[in-house]
């Protein structure tokens, strides 16, 4: 018998036997959800973040209103007004960057605490994957999730400042 004639038979046989071999089955993954924003705002340190955000808004909104007023004039704006607008924009950007840095310093420890609490709650209840509930819902990634998959309350209880 010709070796070349056996080659297609050998390939078909190998593929056929490959489908008969038992495959290892993995255990189902338990997926949970957490309202991360709700947990973060429940942290006692979040009040300082909110206060700083409100201060930034109070300082930057009037400057932004001045920029918009000049922009509304369009081509009727004078050269001096356009210079003032550019200075205002530069000021807004610098102050916003400063506020962002200050807020980040306050938010980072909260984020770390939330992540630690999520990990602890997930491990304690046997979840292998935990998703932000709002992101999952708003993105359309998850259409339905049983209420028993919500770890938000457990994470809030485990939150440590």
Residue, then its C-alpha position, 0 to 999 in steps of 0.5 A: x500500500x502507498x504511504x501517500x494514500x495512508x496520509x489522509x486516512x491517518x489525519x482523519x483518524x487522528x481528528x476523530x480520536x481527538x474528539x473522543x478523548x474526555x476533556x477536563x471540565x472546569x467548575x462554573x465561575x461565580x460572578x458577582x457585582x458591586x456598586x463601586x461608586x456606592x461603596x466609595x461614597x459610603x467611606x467616611x473619608x469621602x466627605x473630604x473628597x466631596x468638599x474639595x470637589x464642591x470647592x473646585x466647582x465653586x471656583x472654576x464655574x465662574x471662570x468658565x462662565x466668563x470664557x463662555x460669555x466671550x465665546x458667545x460674542x464670536x467675531x465681535x469679541x475684541x482682541x483684549x477679550x480674546x486675550x482675557x479668554x486665553x488667560x482664563x482658559x490657562x488659569x482654568x486648566x492649571x487650577x483644574x489640574x491642581x484640584x485633580x491632583x488633590x482629589x486623587x490623593x484623597x481618592x486613592x486610599x479610598x479606592x485601595x480600601x474598596x478593592x481590598x473589601x471587594x476581594x475579601x467579600x468575593x473570596x468569603x462568598x466564593x466569587x471568582x469574578x466581580x464586576x462593577x454593577x453600574x459599568x456592567x448595567x450601563x454598557x449592556x454587558x449584563x442584562x440580568x443578574x440575580x440579586x444574590x450576586x450583589x456583593x455591595x452590602x458585604x463590601x460596605x461592611x468590610x470597608x476599613x478606613 
